Amino acid sequence: MPESFIEFYEKNFDDVYRYVYFKVGNKWDTDDIVSETFQKAFEKYNTVKSNSKAWIFSIARNTVTDYYRMRKNLVSEELIMEHFYPDVFEDKLEREVELDCLKKSLYSLSKEEIEIVNLKYFANMTHREISQLIEKTEEAVKAQAYRIIQKLKNLVIKCLEG
């Protein structure tokens, strides 16, 4: 028997919340977007035929896109980018220099690379789930995730050195 929506919600809420928070950078908008995401999911839950985690993240991803599309006329793109990478790393990094280097390194990634990092490390999605969401093979996602982490590592080291 398929899981109930309550079980589905409880299993996925934290991962969806972290994913959306990373995208929008503030608790209030995150709360609204996550609520809207699960409302949309509830309305269509009986139609899910395959991977439910990839499905809920596609809804979350589209809801975040809609959020920025609606706010586009209200705020500048510069303000959006300022909040696109919230300071979620502050507690883990002891020095401001390291934080600045990590931010600079993240900003140098492409949108697709950022999306993969976000889905893998903030939303805790597997390579298979990510592959279904972004329509690439699981092996391609695995290889790309590895290359992204190596790229970030090298960029942070280079930044810290000079």
C-alpha positions, 0 to 999 in steps of 0.5 A: 500500500502506498504511503499516506500523504502525512507519511510522505509529508513527514518524510520529505518536509525537512529536505524540502524546507532546507532546499527552499531556504537555500534558494530564498534565504529567509524564513518567512518566504521559505515558510510560505513557499514550502506551505504552497509546495505541499498544498500543490502536492496534496492536491495531486498526490493520488496521481504520483506514479514514480519517484515521489521525492523527485516529484515533490522537488520538481514542485518546490523548484517550480514554486520557487521559480514562480516566487521570483517571477512574481517578485521580479517587478518588486525587487531588483535582480541584484537584491535577489542574488544577494539573498540567493546564497544565505549565510547557512555556512556561518556556523561551520566556518570559523573565520570570515575569510573562509566564508568569503572564499566559499561564497566567491567559489559558489558564485563562480558555479553555473546555475546547473552546478548550483542546483546539483549542489543544492539538491544533493547537499541541502535537499539530501537527494540521491543521484538517482532522484536528482537525475530524474529531476534534471533529466540526466542519467544517474551516472552523469549526475554522479560524475558531475557532482564529483567534479563540482565538489573538486572544482569548489575545493580548488576554488576555495584553496586558490582563494585562501592562498591569495 
